[in-house]
Amino acid sequence: MQEASFDPAGRYDVVVCGGGTAGCVVAGRLAADPHLNVLLLEAGGSDDVEDVRIAKVWMRNIGSERDWRFQSEPCAALNRRRAPLPMGRVLGGGSSINGLVWARGHKSDFDLWERETGDAGWGYEAAVEIYKRVEDWDGPFSAMRGRGGPMRITLPRDPVPVTEALLEATASLGVPRVEDHNAEAMAGDGCCAITNVNVAGDGSRISTATAYLAPLSGQPNLTIVTGAHVRRVVIEAGRATAVEFERNGRIETVAARHEIVLSLGAIHTPKTLMLSGLGPEAELKRHRLPVLGCLPGVGQNFQDHILVGGCVFEYREPEAPRNNSAEFTFFAKSDPSLPAPDLQPMLEECAFGSEVTGPAYNLPVDPSCAFTLAPGLIRPESRGHIELTGGRPEDPVRIHANFLSAAADVTALLRCVEMCREIGHSEPLRPFVKRELMPGPLDREAMTRFLRDAAGTYFHETCTAKMGRDAMSVVDGSLKVYGVENLRIADGSVMPAIAGGNTMAPCVLIGERAADMIARDLGARTSLREPQLQEAAA
């Protein structure tokens, strides 16, 4: 991708910190207006890498140089295990290294966001309209889906044959089969479906970098700097004025004329806020950081989806993975009285176990030998927090994830394991399943021990700088940081509660809303006009 040259003394209207899922959306949408000079700072490198481009090998990116490779502190409820917490460190962020499942989120998610912020622009009807302009959907027609948008969303071509059996078996449990899990079903009680994926016709990944930035390649008003590690935001007299970052061993500072946007993700965004003097007062003082804004919610409310590795079944005949290697999912309730589905298992087209359960059950390495129906919890009650270890940017953070610390999460996941095992042993699966490899028929106590050894995450770290109106909120409904002018956050950290499904699509929505609101505000303060931006970005 051809980029404009970085000028340390340049007059950038907007500086976007973090070229991840949401950051690329913000930068791309704003730079579509040639009157705006936009700078995007990304710590990782280019997304022009084979393991990023080829959808079905996405798992090679996990643990690579394109992953921050975070780990939680030992979790008591995971038998003192440290949970791996991958996060994208490459242009496109998580959208460049994830499993390519496009899940919009449930109606109840956006109803909550609207209640928390008091802004109907976060409500479900508004969310559907944003998704419609984002998507280039080529699946079954629905008035709720969009065509012609930057993100090509499709159904996997010729999925592995076991998916049809999984659909039939799951439907027999009372979870209705649908052709599109992102349409009307996202206002209902659950469904099973072939996953929506963001994959091009040639099998290549469509990340937010390829969708939002690549079409602007060569535009002089968009500058993308990779290898740029954001250290802090410079705040003067209650106003964010500049960003300090490190590149090639040098510390540089760049000013922003109008806006600074943090899109660094749910771990680095709160860290950067605290290093900039914004956060819990006691935490800032403990590390001798200036207290420029007392925001007790910074770094709190940490949430992630739990994915269990898993209910593993040996194939009768080997079957190599296809497409994104995760072509089936379902949404269901662990308790019928719940207002929305809280379970989302995923098909993993390999034998998927944790660092404990994989060796203990001697799972096969060859992915064609087995498949996994991995139990998933998407509405956890457990909460964690992020803690600084020092006042320097190079000091790591401690991630107190506290996974499964809420008893309700264990109860829900035990029900999910039960459902996945029932599906695996059902009549429609018999032509495919030779035997169950893991976990087997365990009593409740033994299954709970297995669960604590097997539980990991969906890699959906969120909620550490939530939007809302209470004392623990960090940003308001317009994503502006409380108490600081010209500073916004646009990433998964602003979710008040984690969305009920894979988080890439909601992060794109957050980026879209941020760009809309910035454009609106700039139109009011400058000669820019919002309709110009909307027309250029269409």
C-alpha positions, 0 to 999 in steps of 0.5 A: 500500500502506497502511503504519504510520507510522514512529516513530524512537523506536519499539520494533521487534522486527526491522529488515529492511534492504532491501525486495528479493526476500528482504527482503520475504519476511522482513518479510512472514512475520514481520509475519504474527504480530501480536505482532511489530513489524517495520520494513522499510527500502527505499532505492527507492520504491513498486512501484506503477508501470506498468513494474513491473506489466506483465510484458512491458515489464520491460526498461524498468526496466533503467537507470531510477530503479528500478535501482542501475545498477552497473557492473563495473570493466573486465574484461580477459577482456571486452576491457576492457569494463565489464559493466552490473550492474542491481539492483533499487532499488524495493520488491520489488527484483529481483522487481519489475524482472526478467524474471519467470522462476521457476527453483528451482535444481538438486538439486546446488545445495542438496546443496552448500549442505547440505554447506557449512553442515552443515545439512540444512535447506538440502538438496534435500528441505527446499528442495522442501518450502519451495518447495511452501509458497511456490508457487501453481502452476497448471501440470501436476500434480506432487507436487513443486509447491505450490498455495495459496502467496503466489507465483502461478507459471504457464506463459505463456499462448499463447507466441510460435509459435517456442517450439514449434519451439525445443522440438522442435529442442532435444530433437533435440540430446538435451536432453529436453523437459519440461512443467515445468522445476521438477519432477523435471527439476531433479534430472537432466542437463538439459531444455528447457521453456516457462519458469515465470513469476510472472505473474497471470491479468491479465498483471501481475507478482507480486513478493515485495512484492505477494505477501508485503507487500500482503496485510498492508496496514494492519497496525499491526505492519508499518512500511515506509519507502521512500527509506531508505538504510541506512548502517551497523549499530550494533554495541555489545559484539559485538551489533547494536543499531541501524541508521543510515539516511538519509532525505530528507537526514536521518540517523536511527537506529532500534533493534532489540529482537531482530534486524537482518537485512541484505537489501541484495543482493550489492553493498550487503550487503558494503559495509554490513558493512564500513562497520559494521566487519565485513570483511577487516582490511586493507580496514577499516584502509585506510579507517580503519574500526573493526575490530569483526569480522575477516571476510575473506570479506566482499565476496569470492567474487562470482559472476554468471551470464553471458548472451551477446547473442547468437545472433540470427535474423531472422523470416520474418514479424514476431512481437511479444513476448508475456507476459514476452518470454522464454518458452523456456529449456533446461538442458544440460551443456557437457561430459557428465562434469559433475555438473549442467547448466552452460548455460542459454540463454534466448529473448529476443523481440527482437534482443539484443546488447551495446553492442559487438555490437549496433551492429557487426551493425546489429541491428534495433530493432523487437523483432518483427523478430528473436529471440535465443537467448542463450547462458547460463553458470550455473556459472561458475568465475570469481570476483570481489570488492567493494572500498570506495573510501572509508570513507563511505556515499556513497563508491561501491564497485568491483566487480571482476567478473573475468568469463570470467577462467577459461578453462573459462568461455570453453570452456563458452560457446563450446559453448553458442553452437555449440548455439544456432546449431545450433538456430537453423539446424535444420529445425523453425526453418526456417518462422520463420527468414529468416536468421542476423543474429549472430554467423554462422559464425566460426572459433574465434579469431573466435568467442572475440573475439565472445564477449568482446565480447558477454558480459554477465550475467543480473543475478544478482549473488550470493555475497559474504557466503557461508554455511559453516564455513570461514575465508571464510564470513561467516554460519553455517547459520542466517544469523547473522553470525560474531562478532556477535549479533542480526545475520543476512543474508538475500539472494543474497549468502549463497549459497556458489556461485551457484544453477544457474538464475534466482536469484529463486526461491532468494532467496525460499527464503533469505527463507523460511528466515531468517523460520523461523529468526528466528521459532524463536529469538524463540519461544525468547527471548520469549513468541512461539510458532513455531506461531503464526507458521506458522499466521498465515503459511500 
